[in-house]
Amino acid sequence: MRELNRWRRFGAVLVLVATALATSGYIGPGAGAGAIAVLIAVVLAVLLLFVGVFWYPIKRMARSRRSKASAEEDAGR
């Protein structure tokens, strides 16, 4: 009798594990779209980070050099 209970428990656990694995493989359309949106947002955030850290200081430096060159040119006239 004790051996039979052990096999019943094993069978019940096996059925629960098998059904849990089968249902956890499904990703609905809302979750998939959300995952894609998060991926796009992360890529854009990294791109904007690089723009903010590198592009704007370089742009500001180029603009200041241009304004200094034009001011020196105006002073030379």
Secondary structure, 3 states (H helix, E strand, C coil): CHHHHHHHHHHHHHHHHHHHHHHCCCCCHHHHHHHHHHHHHHHHHHHHHHHHHHHHHHHHHHHHHHHHHHHHHHHHC
